Amino acid sequence: MKRIAVISAVLDNPHHCQQAFNDTVSDFQGIVKGRMGIPFDEVPVAVISLTVVGELDAINSLTGKLGRIEGVTVKTAVAKTELP
């Protein structure tokens, strides 16, 4: 069953890790339904929120791959309701 989830990511020094982050998100474009990014000019940090809909295995795979990128910290919140 599919679930809706939000993946929150903090990119420290995004100039060094943003390309790897974007490439990984592109690999999962089938489950990504929305993306919002907020850059901070005063410090080298960016905050990105991804809304995803998919099987838990796919959501966890995306979260895990993003979390293995140096400079990226991720957390995921998954809805309890299952989609048909």
Buried (B, 14 or more C-beta within 10 A) or exposed (E): EBBBBBBBBBBBEBEEBBEBBEEBBEEBEEBBEEEEBEEEEEEBBBBBEBBBBBEEEBBBBBBEBBBEBEBBEBEBEBEEEEEE
